[in-house]
Amino acid sequence: MKAIEVTGRIDSQGNLVLDEPIQGNIYPHQVRVIVLVPEEAEELDPDDTPVEEIKASLRRALQQAKTGQTRPISELWDRIDAE
């Protein structure tokens, strides 16, 4: 059995709605689904940045690079050491 990790949500009718389509040649197959729901007091993993937020950040970074709004890598390392 092959495992594919994806994110999604449960809608008001109880249907599983994936954030992104599953890529690859896996259709049509019956699948097993394990739903992991955070406890009320449990916070979401900070590394689980939503895909749309990541895409928006990459678009901004690409636009900044295209317009020359960049900094020397040495300056970035200096800022990292200060934190």
mmCIF file of the N, C-alpha and C atoms, coordinates in Angstrom:
data_MODEL
# 
_entry.id   MODEL 
# 
loop_
_atom_site.group_PDB 
_atom_site.id 
_atom_site.type_symbol 
_atom_site.label_atom_id 
_atom_site.label_alt_id 
_atom_site.label_comp_id 
_atom_site.label_asym_id 
_atom_site.label_entity_id 
_atom_site.label_seq_id 
_atom_site.pdbx_PDB_ins_code 
_atom_site.Cartn_x 
_atom_site.Cartn_y 
_atom_site.Cartn_z 
_atom_site.occupancy 
_atom_site.B_iso_or_equiv 
_atom_site.pdbx_formal_charge 
_atom_site.auth_seq_id 
_atom_site.auth_comp_id 
_atom_site.auth_asym_id 
_atom_site.auth_atom_id 
_atom_site.pdbx_PDB_model_num 
ATOM 1   N N  . MET A 1 1  ? 0.845   -1.177 0.000   1.00 0.00 ? 1  MET A N  1 
ATOM 2   C CA . MET A 1 1  ? 0.000   0.000  0.000   1.00 0.00 ? 1  MET A CA 1 
ATOM 3   C C  . MET A 1 1  ? 0.888   1.237  0.000   1.00 0.00 ? 1  MET A C  1 
ATOM 4   N N  . LYS A 1 2  ? 0.530   2.234  -0.770  1.00 0.00 ? 2  LYS A N  1 
ATOM 5   C CA . LYS A 1 2  ? 1.280   3.486  -0.891  1.00 0.00 ? 2  LYS A CA 1 
ATOM 6   C C  . LYS A 1 2  ? 0.582   4.566  -0.073  1.00 0.00 ? 2  LYS A C  1 
ATOM 7   N N  . ALA A 1 3  ? 1.350   5.389  0.637   1.00 0.00 ? 3  ALA A N  1 
ATOM 8   C CA . ALA A 1 3  ? 0.783   6.473  1.437   1.00 0.00 ? 3  ALA A CA 1 
ATOM 9   C C  . ALA A 1 3  ? 1.017   7.801  0.733   1.00 0.00 ? 3  ALA A C  1 
ATOM 10  N N  . ILE A 1 4  ? -0.003  8.629  0.704   1.00 0.00 ? 4  ILE A N  1 
ATOM 11  C CA . ILE A 1 4  ? 0.083   9.979  0.150   1.00 0.00 ? 4  ILE A CA 1 
ATOM 12  C C  . ILE A 1 4  ? -0.474  10.912 1.212   1.00 0.00 ? 4  ILE A C  1 
ATOM 13  N N  . GLU A 1 5  ? 0.320   11.882 1.643   1.00 0.00 ? 5  GLU A N  1 
ATOM 14  C CA . GLU A 1 5  ? -0.157  12.821 2.660   1.00 0.00 ? 5  GLU A CA 1 
ATOM 15  C C  . GLU A 1 5  ? -0.672  14.078 1.974   1.00 0.00 ? 5  GLU A C  1 
ATOM 16  N N  . VAL A 1 6  ? -1.892  14.455 2.282   1.00 0.00 ? 6  VAL A N  1 
ATOM 17  C CA . VAL A 1 6  ? -2.509  15.659 1.749   1.00 0.00 ? 6  VAL A CA 1 
ATOM 18  C C  . VAL A 1 6  ? -3.239  16.369 2.878   1.00 0.00 ? 6  VAL A C  1 
ATOM 19  N N  . THR A 1 7  ? -3.586  17.610 2.665   1.00 0.00 ? 7  THR A N  1 
ATOM 20  C CA . THR A 1 7  ? -4.375  18.346 3.648   1.00 0.00 ? 7  THR A CA 1 
ATOM 21  C C  . THR A 1 7  ? -5.749  18.643 3.059   1.00 0.00 ? 7  THR A C  1 
ATOM 22  N N  . GLY A 1 8  ? -6.681  18.899 3.923   1.00 0.00 ? 8  GLY A N  1 
ATOM 23  C CA . GLY A 1 8  ? -8.034  19.203 3.491   1.00 0.00 ? 8  GLY A CA 1 
ATOM 24  C C  . GLY A 1 8  ? -8.875  19.593 4.679   1.00 0.00 ? 8  GLY A C  1 
ATOM 25  N N  . ARG A 1 9  ? -10.162 19.560 4.454   1.00 0.00 ? 9  ARG A N  1 
ATOM 26  C CA . ARG A 1 9  ? -11.084 19.919 5.537   1.00 0.00 ? 9  ARG A CA 1 
ATOM 27  C C  . ARG A 1 9  ? -12.343 19.089 5.391   1.00 0.00 ? 9  ARG A C  1 
ATOM 28  N N  . ILE A 1 10 ? -13.110 19.027 6.445   1.00 0.00 ? 10 ILE A N  1 
ATOM 29  C CA . ILE A 1 10 ? -14.398 18.360 6.431   1.00 0.00 ? 10 ILE A CA 1 
ATOM 30  C C  . ILE A 1 10 ? -15.460 19.454 6.304   1.00 0.00 ? 10 ILE A C  1 
ATOM 31  N N  . ASP A 1 11 ? -16.293 19.377 5.260   1.00 0.00 ? 11 ASP A N  1 
ATOM 32  C CA . ASP A 1 11 ? -17.306 20.417 5.074   1.00 0.00 ? 11 ASP A CA 1 
ATOM 33  C C  . ASP A 1 11 ? -18.520 20.148 5.974   1.00 0.00 ? 11 ASP A C  1 
ATOM 34  N N  . SER A 1 12 ? -19.509 21.031 5.911   1.00 0.00 ? 12 SER A N  1 
ATOM 35  C CA . SER A 1 12 ? -20.661 20.940 6.810   1.00 0.00 ? 12 SER A CA 1 
ATOM 36  C C  . SER A 1 12 ? -21.530 19.705 6.553   1.00 0.00 ? 12 SER A C  1 
ATOM 37  N N  . GLN A 1 13 ? -21.370 19.054 5.401   1.00 0.00 ? 13 GLN A N  1 
ATOM 38  C CA . GLN A 1 13 ? -22.099 17.827 5.113   1.00 0.00 ? 13 GLN A CA 1 
ATOM 39  C C  . GLN A 1 13 ? -21.291 16.586 5.467   1.00 0.00 ? 13 GLN A C  1 
ATOM 40  N N  . GLY A 1 14 ? -20.079 16.769 6.016   1.00 0.00 ? 14 GLY A N  1 
ATOM 41  C CA . GLY A 1 14 ? -19.242 15.642 6.399   1.00 0.00 ? 14 GLY A CA 1 
ATOM 42  C C  . GLY A 1 14 ? -18.375 15.094 5.283   1.00 0.00 ? 14 GLY A C  1 
ATOM 43  N N  . ASN A 1 15 ? -18.284 15.821 4.168   1.00 0.00 ? 15 ASN A N  1 
ATOM 44  C CA . ASN A 1 15 ? -17.461 15.378 3.051   1.00 0.00 ? 15 ASN A CA 1 
ATOM 45  C C  . ASN A 1 15 ? -16.022 15.845 3.216   1.00 0.00 ? 15 ASN A C  1 
ATOM 46  N N  . LEU A 1 16 ? -15.091 15.010 2.816   1.00 0.00 ? 16 LEU A N  1 
ATOM 47  C CA . LEU A 1 16 ? -13.680 15.359 2.841   1.00 0.00 ? 16 LEU A CA 1 
ATOM 48  C C  . LEU A 1 16 ? -13.363 16.149 1.575   1.00 0.00 ? 16 LEU A C  1 
ATOM 49  N N  . VAL A 1 17 ? -12.845 17.372 1.728   1.00 0.00 ? 17 VAL A N  1 
ATOM 50  C CA . VAL A 1 17 ? -12.494 18.236 0.604   1.00 0.00 ? 17 VAL A CA 1 
ATOM 51  C C  . VAL A 1 17 ? -10.998 18.489 0.677   1.00 0.00 ? 17 VAL A C  1 
ATOM 52  N N  . LEU A 1 18 ? -10.251 18.026 -0.324  1.00 0.00 ? 18 LEU A N  1 
ATOM 53  C CA . LEU A 1 18 ? -8.798  18.194 -0.334  1.00 0.00 ? 18 LEU A CA 1 
ATOM 54  C C  . LEU A 1 18 ? -8.427  19.608 -0.763  1.00 0.00 ? 18 LEU A C  1 
ATOM 55  N N  . ASP A 1 19 ? -7.323  20.123 -0.194  1.00 0.00 ? 19 ASP A N  1 
ATOM 56  C CA . ASP A 1 19 ? -6.845  21.455 -0.556  1.00 0.00 ? 19 ASP A CA 1 
ATOM 57  C C  . ASP A 1 19 ? -6.322  21.492 -1.992  1.00 0.00 ? 19 ASP A C  1 
ATOM 58  N N  . GLU A 1 20 ? -5.712  20.419 -2.431  1.00 0.00 ? 20 GLU A N  1 
ATOM 59  C CA . GLU A 1 20 ? -5.154  20.315 -3.779  1.00 0.00 ? 20 GLU A CA 1 
ATOM 60  C C  . GLU A 1 20 ? -5.478  18.934 -4.326  1.00 0.00 ? 20 GLU A C  1 
ATOM 61  N N  . PRO A 1 21 ? -5.657  18.799 -5.643  1.00 0.00 ? 21 PRO A N  1 
ATOM 62  C CA . PRO A 1 21 ? -5.874  17.460 -6.211  1.00 0.00 ? 21 PRO A CA 1 
ATOM 63  C C  . PRO A 1 21 ? -4.649  16.573 -6.001  1.00 0.00 ? 21 PRO A C  1 
ATOM 64  N N  . ILE A 1 22 ? -4.867  15.292 -5.882  1.00 0.00 ? 22 ILE A N  1 
ATOM 65  C CA . ILE A 1 22 ? -3.761  14.341 -5.766  1.00 0.00 ? 22 ILE A CA 1 
ATOM 66  C C  . ILE A 1 22 ? -3.215  14.090 -7.162  1.00 0.00 ? 22 ILE A C  1 
ATOM 67  N N  . GLN A 1 23 ? -1.918  14.300 -7.322  1.00 0.00 ? 23 GLN A N  1 
ATOM 68  C CA . GLN A 1 23 ? -1.273  14.113 -8.616  1.00 0.00 ? 23 GLN A CA 1 
ATOM 69  C C  . GLN A 1 23 ? -0.825  12.669 -8.775  1.00 0.00 ? 23 GLN A C  1 
ATOM 70  N N  . GLY A 1 24 ? -0.752  12.210 -9.994  1.00 0.00 ? 24 GLY A N  1 
ATOM 71  C CA . GLY A 1 24 ? -0.238  10.873 -10.256 1.00 0.00 ? 24 GLY A CA 1 
ATOM 72  C C  . GLY A 1 24 ? -1.307  9.957  -10.824 1.00 0.00 ? 24 GLY A C  1 
ATOM 73  N N  . ASN A 1 25 ? -0.879  8.791  -11.171 1.00 0.00 ? 25 ASN A N  1 
ATOM 74  C CA . ASN A 1 25 ? -1.750  7.816  -11.798 1.00 0.00 ? 25 ASN A CA 1 
ATOM 75  C C  . ASN A 1 25 ? -2.312  6.864  -10.743 1.00 0.00 ? 25 ASN A C  1 
ATOM 76  N N  . ILE A 1 26 ? -3.269  7.342  -9.954  1.00 0.00 ? 26 ILE A N  1 
ATOM 77  C CA . ILE A 1 26 ? -3.832  6.504  -8.887  1.00 0.00 ? 26 ILE A CA 1 
ATOM 78  C C  . ILE A 1 26 ? -5.319  6.254  -9.067  1.00 0.00 ? 26 ILE A C  1 
ATOM 79  N N  . TYR A 1 27 ? -5.921  6.781  -10.124 1.00 0.00 ? 27 TYR A N  1 
ATOM 80  C CA . TYR A 1 27 ? -7.364  6.684  -10.298 1.00 0.00 ? 27 TYR A CA 1 
ATOM 81  C C  . TYR A 1 27 ? -7.711  5.528  -11.206 1.00 0.00 ? 27 TYR A C  1 
ATOM 82  N N  . PRO A 1 28 ? -8.841  4.906  -11.154 1.00 0.00 ? 28 PRO A N  1 
ATOM 83  C CA . PRO A 1 28 ? -9.745  4.898  -10.004 1.00 0.00 ? 28 PRO A CA 1 
ATOM 84  C C  . PRO A 1 28 ? -9.387  3.747  -9.075  1.00 0.00 ? 28 PRO A C  1 
ATOM 85  N N  . HIS A 1 29 ? -9.260  4.035  -7.842  1.00 0.00 ? 29 HIS A N  1 
ATOM 86  C CA . HIS A 1 29 ? -8.980  3.017  -6.829  1.00 0.00 ? 29 HIS A CA 1 
ATOM 87  C C  . HIS A 1 29 ? -9.752  3.363  -5.558  1.00 0.00 ? 29 HIS A C  1 
ATOM 88  N N  . GLN A 1 30 ? -10.141 2.339  -4.843  1.00 0.00 ? 30 GLN A N  1 
ATOM 89  C CA . GLN A 1 30 ? -10.698 2.569  -3.525  1.00 0.00 ? 30 GLN A CA 1 
ATOM 90  C C  . GLN A 1 30 ? -9.523  2.848  -2.599  1.00 0.00 ? 30 GLN A C  1 
ATOM 91  N N  . VAL A 1 31 ? -9.691  3.761  -1.660  1.00 0.00 ? 31 VAL A N  1 
ATOM 92  C CA . VAL A 1 31 ? -8.607  4.144  -0.756  1.00 0.00 ? 31 VAL A CA 1 
ATOM 93  C C  . VAL A 1 31 ? -9.069  4.043  0.687   1.00 0.00 ? 31 VAL A C  1 
ATOM 94  N N  . ARG A 1 32 ? -8.102  3.980  1.598   1.00 0.00 ? 32 ARG A N  1 
ATOM 95  C CA . ARG A 1 32 ? -8.381  4.065  3.030   1.00 0.00 ? 32 ARG A CA 1 
ATOM 96  C C  . ARG A 1 32 ? -7.994  5.471  3.459   1.00 0.00 ? 32 ARG A C  1 
ATOM 97  N N  . VAL A 1 33 ? -8.801  6.074  4.303   1.00 0.00 ? 33 VAL A N  1 
ATOM 98  C CA . VAL A 1 33 ? -8.568  7.441  4.745   1.00 0.00 ? 33 VAL A CA 1 
ATOM 99  C C  . VAL A 1 33 ? -8.456  7.463  6.258   1.00 0.00 ? 33 VAL A C  1 
ATOM 100 N N  . ILE A 1 34 ? -7.403  8.087  6.757   1.00 0.00 ? 34 ILE A N  1 
ATOM 101 C CA . ILE A 1 34 ? -7.232  8.321  8.192   1.00 0.00 ? 34 ILE A CA 1 
ATOM 102 C C  . ILE A 1 34 ? -7.297  9.826  8.373   1.00 0.00 ? 34 ILE A C  1 
ATOM 103 N N  . VAL A 1 35 ? -8.230  10.292 9.162   1.00 0.00 ? 35 VAL A N  1 
ATOM 104 C CA . VAL A 1 35 ? -8.403  11.725 9.383   1.00 0.00 ? 35 VAL A CA 1 
ATOM 105 C C  . VAL A 1 35 ? -7.804  12.087 10.732  1.00 0.00 ? 35 VAL A C  1 
ATOM 106 N N  . LEU A 1 36 ? -6.833  13.008 10.732  1.00 0.00 ? 36 LEU A N  1 
ATOM 107 C CA . LEU A 1 36 ? -6.208  13.485 11.966  1.00 0.00 ? 36 LEU A CA 1 
ATOM 108 C C  . LEU A 1 36 ? -6.758  14.873 12.265  1.00 0.00 ? 36 LEU A C  1 
ATOM 109 N N  . VAL A 1 37 ? -7.433  14.994 13.384  1.00 0.00 ? 37 VAL A N  1 
ATOM 110 C CA . VAL A 1 37 ? -8.062  16.252 13.770  1.00 0.00 ? 37 VAL A CA 1 
ATOM 111 C C  . VAL A 1 37 ? -7.361  16.768 15.015  1.00 0.00 ? 37 VAL A C  1 
ATOM 112 N N  . PRO A 1 38 ? -6.887  18.033 14.991  1.00 0.00 ? 38 PRO A N  1 
ATOM 113 C CA . PRO A 1 38 ? -6.221  18.560 16.184  1.00 0.00 ? 38 PRO A CA 1 
ATOM 114 C C  . PRO A 1 38 ? -7.197  18.669 17.355  1.00 0.00 ? 38 PRO A C  1 
ATOM 115 N N  . GLU A 1 39 ? -6.697  18.391 18.549  1.00 0.00 ? 39 GLU A N  1 
ATOM 116 C CA . GLU A 1 39 ? -7.498  18.582 19.753  1.00 0.00 ? 39 GLU A CA 1 
ATOM 117 C C  . GLU A 1 39 ? -7.771  20.074 19.905  1.00 0.00 ? 39 GLU A C  1 
ATOM 118 N N  . GLU A 1 40 ? -8.802  20.433 20.641  1.00 0.00 ? 40 GLU A N  1 
ATOM 119 C CA . GLU A 1 40 ? -9.135  21.850 20.802  1.00 0.00 ? 40 GLU A CA 1 
ATOM 120 C C  . GLU A 1 40 ? -7.975  22.645 21.380  1.00 0.00 ? 40 GLU A C  1 
ATOM 121 N N  . ALA A 1 41 ? -7.294  22.092 22.383  1.00 0.00 ? 41 ALA A N  1 
ATOM 122 C CA . ALA A 1 41 ? -6.198  22.809 23.027  1.00 0.00 ? 41 ALA A CA 1 
ATOM 123 C C  . ALA A 1 41 ? -4.901  22.712 22.215  1.00 0.00 ? 41 ALA A C  1 
ATOM 124 N N  . GLU A 1 42 ? -4.847  21.765 21.279  1.00 0.00 ? 42 GLU A N  1 
ATOM 125 C CA . GLU A 1 42 ? -3.640  21.549 20.492  1.00 0.00 ? 42 GLU A CA 1 
ATOM 126 C C  . GLU A 1 42 ? -3.574  22.562 19.356  1.00 0.00 ? 42 GLU A C  1 
ATOM 127 N N  . GLU A 1 43 ? -2.423  23.189 19.213  1.00 0.00 ? 43 GLU A N  1 
ATOM 128 C CA . GLU A 1 43 ? -2.245  24.138 18.125  1.00 0.00 ? 43 GLU A CA 1 
ATOM 129 C C  . GLU A 1 43 ? -1.781  23.392 16.888  1.00 0.00 ? 43 GLU A C  1 
ATOM 130 N N  . LEU A 1 44 ? -2.062  23.978 15.732  1.00 0.00 ? 44 LEU A N  1 
ATOM 131 C CA . LEU A 1 44 ? -1.574  23.393 14.499  1.00 0.00 ? 44 LEU A CA 1 
ATOM 132 C C  . LEU A 1 44 ? -0.063  23.543 14.428  1.00 0.00 ? 44 LEU A C  1 
ATOM 133 N N  . ASP A 1 45 ? 0.587   22.614 13.775  1.00 0.00 ? 45 ASP A N  1 
ATOM 134 C CA . ASP A 1 45 ? 2.031   22.646 13.584  1.00 0.00 ? 45 ASP A CA 1 
ATOM 135 C C  . ASP A 1 45 ? 2.400   23.913 12.814  1.00 0.00 ? 45 ASP A C  1 
ATOM 136 N N  . PRO A 1 46 ? 3.317   24.736 13.333  1.00 0.00 ? 46 PRO A N  1 
ATOM 137 C CA . PRO A 1 46 ? 3.677   25.969 12.630  1.00 0.00 ? 46 PRO A CA 1 
ATOM 138 C C  . PRO A 1 46 ? 4.312   25.710 11.267  1.00 0.00 ? 46 PRO A C  1 
ATOM 139 N N  . ASP A 1 47 ? 4.775   24.488 11.024  1.00 0.00 ? 47 ASP A N  1 
ATOM 140 C CA . ASP A 1 47 ? 5.340   24.152 9.719   1.00 0.00 ? 47 ASP A CA 1 
ATOM 141 C C  . ASP A 1 47 ? 4.257   23.814 8.703   1.00 0.00 ? 47 ASP A C  1 
ATOM 142 N N  . ASP A 1 48 ? 3.018   23.732 9.129   1.00 0.00 ? 48 ASP A N  1 
ATOM 143 C CA . ASP A 1 48 ? 1.917   23.426 8.221   1.00 0.00 ? 48 ASP A CA 1 
ATOM 144 C C  . ASP A 1 48 ? 1.350   24.711 7.623   1.00 0.00 ? 48 ASP A C  1 
ATOM 145 N N  . THR A 1 49 ? 2.201   25.449 6.931   1.00 0.00 ? 49 THR A N  1 
ATOM 146 C CA . THR A 1 49 ? 1.777   26.684 6.290   1.00 0.00 ? 49 THR A CA 1 
ATOM 147 C C  . THR A 1 49 ? 0.841   26.344 5.132   1.00 0.00 ? 49 THR A C  1 
ATOM 148 N N  . PRO A 1 50 ? -0.306  27.013 5.045   1.00 0.00 ? 50 PRO A N  1 
ATOM 149 C CA . PRO A 1 50 ? -1.231  26.732 3.951   1.00 0.00 ? 50 PRO A CA 1 
ATOM 150 C C  . PRO A 1 50 ? -0.572  26.932 2.580   1.00 0.00 ? 50 PRO A C  1 
ATOM 151 N N  . VAL A 1 51 ? -0.942  26.094 1.637   1.00 0.00 ? 51 VAL A N  1 
ATOM 152 C CA . VAL A 1 51 ? -0.344  26.120 0.306   1.00 0.00 ? 51 VAL A CA 1 
ATOM 153 C C  . VAL A 1 51 ? -0.505  27.495 -0.346  1.00 0.00 ? 51 VAL A C  1 
ATOM 154 N N  . GLU A 1 52 ? -1.676  28.096 -0.224  1.00 0.00 ? 52 GLU A N  1 
ATOM 155 C CA . GLU A 1 52 ? -1.898  29.407 -0.852  1.00 0.00 ? 52 GLU A CA 1 
ATOM 156 C C  . GLU A 1 52 ? -0.966  30.471 -0.273  1.00 0.00 ? 52 GLU A C  1 
ATOM 157 N N  . GLU A 1 53 ? -0.690  30.395 1.025   1.00 0.00 ? 53 GLU A N  1 
ATOM 158 C CA . GLU A 1 53 ? 0.231   31.348 1.652   1.00 0.00 ? 53 GLU A CA 1 
ATOM 159 C C  . GLU A 1 53 ? 1.647   31.155 1.118   1.00 0.00 ? 53 GLU A C  1 
ATOM 160 N N  . ILE A 1 54 ? 2.061   29.914 0.927   1.00 0.00 ? 54 ILE A N  1 
ATOM 161 C CA . ILE A 1 54 ? 3.385   29.624 0.378   1.00 0.00 ? 54 ILE A CA 1 
ATOM 162 C C  . ILE A 1 54 ? 3.481   30.135 -1.050  1.00 0.00 ? 54 ILE A C  1 
ATOM 163 N N  . LYS A 1 55 ? 2.445   29.876 -1.865  1.00 0.00 ? 55 LYS A N  1 
ATOM 164 C CA . LYS A 1 55 ? 2.449   30.340 -3.249  1.00 0.00 ? 55 LYS A CA 1 
ATOM 165 C C  . LYS A 1 55 ? 2.538   31.866 -3.320  1.00 0.00 ? 55 LYS A C  1 
ATOM 166 N N  . ALA A 1 56 ? 1.777   32.551 -2.474  1.00 0.00 ? 56 ALA A N  1 
ATOM 167 C CA . ALA A 1 56 ? 1.796   34.017 -2.462  1.00 0.00 ? 56 ALA A CA 1 
ATOM 168 C C  . ALA A 1 56 ? 3.182   34.533 -2.088  1.00 0.00 ? 56 ALA A C  1 
ATOM 169 N N  . SER A 1 57 ? 3.820   33.897 -1.109  1.00 0.00 ? 57 SER A N  1 
ATOM 170 C CA . SER A 1 57 ? 5.162   34.299 -0.693  1.00 0.00 ? 57 SER A CA 1 
ATOM 171 C C  . SER A 1 57 ? 6.169   34.094 -1.821  1.00 0.00 ? 57 SER A C  1 
ATOM 172 N N  . LEU A 1 58 ? 6.060   32.978 -2.526  1.00 0.00 ? 58 LEU A N  1 
ATOM 173 C CA . LEU A 1 58 ? 6.961   32.718 -3.649  1.00 0.00 ? 58 LEU A CA 1 
ATOM 174 C C  . LEU A 1 58 ? 6.746   33.717 -4.781  1.00 0.00 ? 58 LEU A C  1 
ATOM 175 N N  . ARG A 1 59 ? 5.490   34.083 -5.037  1.00 0.00 ? 59 ARG A N  1 
ATOM 176 C CA . ARG A 1 59 ? 5.208   35.091 -6.072  1.00 0.00 ? 59 ARG A CA 1 
ATOM 177 C C  . ARG A 1 59 ? 5.843   36.430 -5.701  1.00 0.00 ? 59 ARG A C  1 
ATOM 178 N N  . ARG A 1 60 ? 5.707   36.829 -4.416  1.00 0.00 ? 60 ARG A N  1 
ATOM 179 C CA . ARG A 1 60 ? 6.312   38.093 -3.970  1.00 0.00 ? 60 ARG A CA 1 
ATOM 180 C C  . ARG A 1 60 ? 7.830   38.045 -4.119  1.00 0.00 ? 60 ARG A C  1 
ATOM 181 N N  . ALA A 1 61 ? 8.427   36.932 -3.719  1.00 0.00 ? 61 ALA A N  1 
ATOM 182 C CA . ALA A 1 61 ? 9.884   36.795 -3.800  1.00 0.00 ? 61 ALA A CA 1 
ATOM 183 C C  . ALA A 1 61 ? 10.363  36.848 -5.250  1.00 0.00 ? 61 ALA A C  1 
ATOM 184 N N  . LEU A 1 62 ? 9.652   36.196 -6.153  1.00 0.00 ? 62 LEU A N  1 
ATOM 185 C CA . LEU A 1 62 ? 10.025  36.220 -7.562  1.00 0.00 ? 62 LEU A CA 1 
ATOM 186 C C  . LEU A 1 62 ? 9.909   37.632 -8.121  1.00 0.00 ? 62 LEU A C  1 
ATOM 187 N N  . GLN A 1 63 ? 8.848   38.332 -7.771  1.00 0.00 ? 63 GLN A N  1 
ATOM 188 C CA . GLN A 1 63 ? 8.676   39.711 -8.230  1.00 0.00 ? 63 GLN A CA 1 
ATOM 189 C C  . GLN A 1 63 ? 9.786   40.607 -7.686  1.00 0.00 ? 63 GLN A C  1 
ATOM 190 N N  . GLN A 1 64 ? 10.152  40.428 -6.424  1.00 0.00 ? 64 GLN A N  1 
ATOM 191 C CA . GLN A 1 64 ? 11.237  41.214 -5.841  1.00 0.00 ? 64 GLN A CA 1 
ATOM 192 C C  . GLN A 1 64 ? 12.551  40.924 -6.548  1.00 0.00 ? 64 GLN A C  1 
ATOM 193 N N  . ALA A 1 65 ? 12.804  39.673 -6.865  1.00 0.00 ? 65 ALA A N  1 
ATOM 194 C CA . ALA A 1 65 ? 14.038  39.318 -7.570  1.00 0.00 ? 65 ALA A CA 1 
ATOM 195 C C  . ALA A 1 65 ? 14.050  39.929 -8.973  1.00 0.00 ? 65 ALA A C  1 
ATOM 196 N N  . LYS A 1 66 ? 12.913  39.908 -9.650  1.00 0.00 ? 66 LYS A N  1 
ATOM 197 C CA . LYS A 1 66 ? 12.830  40.477 -11.002 1.00 0.00 ? 66 LYS A CA 1 
ATOM 198 C C  . LYS A 1 66 ? 13.075  41.979 -11.008 1.00 0.00 ? 66 LYS A C  1 
ATOM 199 N N  . THR A 1 67 ? 12.638  42.663 -9.951  1.00 0.00 ? 67 THR A N  1 
ATOM 200 C CA . THR A 1 67 ? 12.784  44.122 -9.890  1.00 0.00 ? 67 THR A CA 1 
ATOM 201 C C  . THR A 1 67 ? 14.064  44.553 -9.189  1.00 0.00 ? 67 THR A C  1 
ATOM 202 N N  . GLY A 1 68 ? 14.913  43.597 -8.845  1.00 0.00 ? 68 GLY A N  1 
ATOM 203 C CA . GLY A 1 68 ? 16.201  43.930 -8.236  1.00 0.00 ? 68 GLY A CA 1 
ATOM 204 C C  . GLY A 1 68 ? 16.135  44.262 -6.766  1.00 0.00 ? 68 GLY A C  1 
ATOM 205 N N  . GLN A 1 69 ? 15.034  43.947 -6.122  1.00 0.00 ? 69 GLN A N  1 
ATOM 206 C CA . GLN A 1 69 ? 14.890  44.220 -4.683  1.00 0.00 ? 69 GLN A CA 1 
ATOM 207 C C  . GLN A 1 69 ? 15.491  43.061 -3.895  1.00 0.00 ? 69 GLN A C  1 
ATOM 208 N N  . THR A 1 70 ? 16.802  42.930 -3.970  1.00 0.00 ? 70 THR A N  1 
ATOM 209 C CA . THR A 1 70 ? 17.498  41.829 -3.300  1.00 0.00 ? 70 THR A CA 1 
ATOM 210 C C  . THR A 1 70 ? 18.554  42.383 -2.360  1.00 0.00 ? 70 THR A C  1 
ATOM 211 N N  . ARG A 1 71 ? 19.064  41.521 -1.495  1.00 0.00 ? 71 ARG A N  1 
ATOM 212 C CA . ARG A 1 71 ? 20.131  41.900 -0.565  1.00 0.00 ? 71 ARG A CA 1 
ATOM 213 C C  . ARG A 1 71 ? 21.277  40.920 -0.727  1.00 0.00 ? 71 ARG A C  1 
ATOM 214 N N  . PRO A 1 72 ? 22.496  41.380 -0.467  1.00 0.00 ? 72 PRO A N  1 
ATOM 215 C CA . PRO A 1 72 ? 23.636  40.453 -0.520  1.00 0.00 ? 72 PRO A CA 1 
ATOM 216 C C  . PRO A 1 72 ? 23.470  39.363 0.544   1.00 0.00 ? 72 PRO A C  1 
ATOM 217 N N  . ILE A 1 73 ? 23.904  38.160 0.219   1.00 0.00 ? 73 ILE A N  1 
ATOM 218 C CA . ILE A 1 73 ? 23.763  37.035 1.147   1.00 0.00 ? 73 ILE A CA 1 
ATOM 219 C C  . ILE A 1 73 ? 24.489  37.302 2.462   1.00 0.00 ? 73 ILE A C  1 
ATOM 220 N N  . SER A 1 74 ? 25.594  38.037 2.409   1.00 0.00 ? 74 SER A N  1 
ATOM 221 C CA . SER A 1 74 ? 26.334  38.343 3.640   1.00 0.00 ? 74 SER A CA 1 
ATOM 222 C C  . SER A 1 74 ? 25.478  39.163 4.603   1.00 0.00 ? 74 SER A C  1 
ATOM 223 N N  . GLU A 1 75 ? 24.650  40.041 4.072   1.00 0.00 ? 75 GLU A N  1 
ATOM 224 C CA . GLU A 1 75 ? 23.761  40.840 4.918   1.00 0.00 ? 75 GLU A CA 1 
ATOM 225 C C  . GLU A 1 75 ? 22.696  39.954 5.565   1.00 0.00 ? 75 GLU A C  1 
ATOM 226 N N  . LEU A 1 76 ? 22.208  38.984 4.834   1.00 0.00 ? 76 LEU A N  1 
ATOM 227 C CA . LEU A 1 76 ? 21.214  38.077 5.401   1.00 0.00 ? 76 LEU A CA 1 
ATOM 228 C C  . LEU A 1 76 ? 21.804  37.251 6.538   1.00 0.00 ? 76 LEU A C  1 
ATOM 229 N N  . TRP A 1 77 ? 23.045  36.782 6.363   1.00 0.00 ? 77 TRP A N  1 
ATOM 230 C CA . TRP A 1 77 ? 23.693  36.005 7.431   1.00 0.00 ? 77 TRP A CA 1 
ATOM 231 C C  . TRP A 1 77 ? 23.894  36.860 8.675   1.00 0.00 ? 77 TRP A C  1 
ATOM 232 N N  . ASP A 1 78 ? 24.252  38.140 8.496   1.00 0.00 ? 78 ASP A N  1 
ATOM 233 C CA . ASP A 1 78 ? 24.422  39.029 9.644   1.00 0.00 ? 78 ASP A CA 1 
ATOM 234 C C  . ASP A 1 78 ? 23.134  39.142 10.435  1.00 0.00 ? 78 ASP A C  1 
ATOM 235 N N  . ARG A 1 79 ? 22.006  39.236 9.728   1.00 0.00 ? 79 ARG A N  1 
ATOM 236 C CA . ARG A 1 79 ? 20.717  39.351 10.408  1.00 0.00 ? 79 ARG A CA 1 
ATOM 237 C C  . ARG A 1 79 ? 20.358  38.061 11.129  1.00 0.00 ? 79 ARG A C  1 
ATOM 238 N N  . ILE A 1 80 ? 20.730  36.920 10.590  1.00 0.00 ? 80 ILE A N  1 
ATOM 239 C CA . ILE A 1 80 ? 20.439  35.647 11.236  1.00 0.00 ? 80 ILE A CA 1 
ATOM 240 C C  . ILE A 1 80 ? 21.248  35.512 12.523  1.00 0.00 ? 80 ILE A C  1 
ATOM 241 N N  . ASP A 1 81 ? 22.529  35.895 12.486  1.00 0.00 ? 81 ASP A N  1 
ATOM 242 C CA . ASP A 1 81 ? 23.375  35.809 13.658  1.00 0.00 ? 81 ASP A CA 1 
ATOM 243 C C  . ASP A 1 81 ? 22.875  36.725 14.782  1.00 0.00 ? 81 ASP A C  1 
ATOM 244 N N  . ALA A 1 82 ? 22.223  37.834 14.434  1.00 0.00 ? 82 ALA A N  1 
ATOM 245 C CA . ALA A 1 82 ? 21.770  38.779 15.446  1.00 0.00 ? 82 ALA A CA 1 
ATOM 246 C C  . ALA A 1 82 ? 20.581  38.238 16.227  1.00 0.00 ? 82 ALA A C  1 
ATOM 247 N N  . GLU A 1 83 ? 19.851  37.296 15.652  1.00 0.00 ? 83 GLU A N  1 
ATOM 248 C CA . GLU A 1 83 ? 18.642  36.786 16.322  1.00 0.00 ? 83 GLU A CA 1 
ATOM 249 C C  . GLU A 1 83 ? 18.948  35.752 17.317  1.00 0.00 ? 83 GLU A C  1 
# 
